[in-house]
Amino acid sequence: MTEHNNTNASGEQPTHGAGDGSKDGSSSGEPLDEAWEAFAHDHAQDLEDVERSRNAKRFERHAKRAEKKALLSVNDLDQGTFTDDAIGAGRGPRDITASSWLDTDDVMDRYGDQFVPPTSFAPTPRRIILFTALTVIGVLGIIASVLVPKFTGIIGTVCAICLLLGITGLVASRRGHNEHTDPFDDGARV
């Protein structure tokens, strides 16, 4: 810290020699100590107000938090925490004994075949079956109208309408599946 240049009552700078025997360069009977005591006595009420102020309390709380943060330092930890010494031997990637997903065959052989296939699937909605059937009928009808030129006008028109209705229904039934409320939801389900 820096040293303040205080003046005595006579205007002289205090001397900080090695011969006066005090730590800060002033002995207990010098005018500097007396001036400080007089200042503290004259302004006692102001110093108490400052001590009870909101900023002083905030500073105390900050000092306590800073003291708690400083309770653990990097210097408090031994070097073995950061390096692979004798105590920390066996921490490498090849020292892991647990199985990974790459060992699936070995794990399945060890525990037997415990996979149980599902017995039923979710029922397909009737509208999906209807729109799929309309699409298939439309495609097959358009192919048939090309192969049978006599009925091209009637079969082609009816099958084109079936194809359009089927594709439109399938597309409309898929709407809403991609709308997720959570921005982190990528749609994957387990």
Helices and strands as residue ranges (DSSP letters): G 18-20, H 31-42, H 44-51, H 54-69, G 74-76, G 79-81, G 93-95, G 101-103, H 104-111, H 126-147, G 149-151, H 152-174
